[in-house]
Amino acid sequence: MSVSASNGAKHPRRPSRRVAFYDLDGTLCGLNLVHATLFVLANLGEWSGRISYLLRFAARAPALYFAEKNDRRLLNAVLFESYRGVSRDRLTSLGDEYCERVLFGRLYPGAVELLDANRRAGIEPVLVTGSPEFIVAPLARHLGVSEFAANRLQMSGGCATGRLAEPIMAGAEKAQWCREYAAGRRINLADCWGYADSYYDLPFLTALGHPVAVNPDRRLYAAARNRQWPVVRFEPKRVEPADDGELEMNGDGAA
């Protein structure tokens, strides 16, 4: 159905839909991909199976160190190799367990408040992260976020191959995903916000009209200062003393 303006009158242009794109690790929470991977591998099946996965992970330590320092895309690829042979159902179950036992309790309260405040102001949240889809999906449900981009494992016969499906959510790929997301929905990225913590996310942040550096590393902090971007810092959730004087423990056993 088409609608035409009568008498040649011009209607004011509808304001562009506004979106805030959020990184996860270091931005909404103080955890990272290595932490999530170790949790999953340490909770796979019987101890004999866990040990083989953990030993395989330990053998990749030098490659992980190099990737962390030089290439975030490579870091994702090396980490996700650790999931080779794990069933889709088991990964989904462990993703739910990781969120319930660990991740939900480690979200920065200030970050969740910011996301909710933006949403009340009409700025829709979208997660754009290198974390695995089987962890991001339950997190998105928990936060009430309907759309997200996350890294996805290629599957064969219901089990992970250890290879990532394209696009790999790191660096410039995150920026490109945002451009394609916006183009498909007639969103002007100049009206959108972006939140991230790492210098590797610089392409992602510069693609958006309102970039914000959250708990930035040294290089991102310098870049944000040079560009006069806002810098915000979120603190972890405080742990109050229990009634008996002892510290209550988070779900992952950390005080």
C-alpha positions, 0 to 999 in steps of 0.5 A, spaced: 500 500 500 502 506 498 501 513 501 501 520 498 501 526 501 495 531 499 495 538 496 503 537 495 504 538 502 511 535 504 511 531 511 517 532 515 523 526 514 522 521 519 528 521 524 533 515 523 532 509 527 538 509 532 542 503 535 547 502 540 552 497 538 556 494 544 562 489 545 562 484 550 568 482 553 571 488 557 565 492 555 559 489 558 563 485 563 570 483 565 571 477 562 574 474 556 574 469 550 580 465 554 576 465 560 570 462 557 574 457 553 577 454 559 570 454 563 567 450 557 573 445 556 573 444 564 566 442 564 566 437 558 564 430 559 568 425 564 575 427 566 579 423 561 575 427 556 576 434 559 584 433 560 585 431 553 581 438 551 585 442 556 592 439 554 590 441 547 588 448 549 595 448 553 599 446 546 596 452 543 598 457 548 604 460 544 600 461 538 594 464 543 600 469 546 602 471 539 595 472 537 593 476 543 599 481 542 598 482 534 592 479 531 585 479 534 582 475 528 587 470 529 586 469 536 579 468 535 581 462 530 586 459 535 581 459 541 575 456 537 579 450 534 579 448 541 572 446 540 573 441 535 569 435 536 564 438 541 557 437 539 552 443 538 547 440 544 553 440 549 556 447 547 549 450 547 548 447 554 555 449 557 553 456 554 547 456 558 551 454 564 557 459 563 552 465 563 548 462 569 554 460 573 559 466 571 557 471 566 551 474 569 554 475 575 560 479 572 556 484 568 558 491 570 552 494 573 554 501 570 554 498 563 547 494 564 544 501 567 547 504 561 544 499 556 537 500 559 538 508 559 539 508 552 533 503 550 529 508 554 531 513 550 529 510 544 536 507 542 536 500 541 541 495 543 545 490 539 551 486 541 557 485 536 562 481 539 567 475 538 564 471 543 561 465 541 554 464 539 552 459 544 554 464 550 551 470 546 544 468 545 543 466 552 546 473 554 542 477 549 535 473 552 538 475 559 539 483 557 532 483 553 537 484 546 533 481 540 539 482 535 546 480 536 552 478 532 557 473 534 562 468 532 559 462 529 562 455 529 562 451 523 558 444 524 559 437 521 554 431 523 552 436 529 559 437 532 564 443 531 569 442 526 573 447 530 573 452 524 569 459 524 564 461 520 565 467 516 564 473 518 569 472 523 567 478 529 574 481 530 576 488 528 574 491 521 569 485 520 565 488 526 565 494 522 563 491 516 557 487 519 555 494 522 555 497 515 551 491 512 546 491 518 545 499 517 544 498 510 539 493 510 535 497 515 535 504 512 539 506 519 544 512 518 550 510 522 552 517 524 546 517 528 548 510 532 553 509 538 558 504 539 562 502 545 568 498 546 574 497 550 580 495 545 584 498 540 583 492 536 576 495 536 578 502 533 575 500 526 568 498 529 568 505 533 570 509 527 564 506 523 559 509 528 557 517 529 558 516 537 564 512 539 565 511 546 571 508 549 569 503 555 575 501 560 580 502 554 586 499 554 592 504 553 592 504 545 585 505 545 585 511 550 590 515 547 586 514 540 580 516 544 583 522 547 586 524 540 579 524 537 576 527 543 571 521 544 568 520 551 571 515 555 567 511 561 569 506 566 565 501 569 567 497 576 565 490 577 559 488 582 561 489 589 561 483 593 557 485 600 559 481 606 555 475 608 551 476 615 556 471 618 562 476 616 564 471 610 564 474 603 559 471 599 562 467 593 560 468 585 557 462 581 564 461 579 567 461 586 570 468 586 569 473 591 
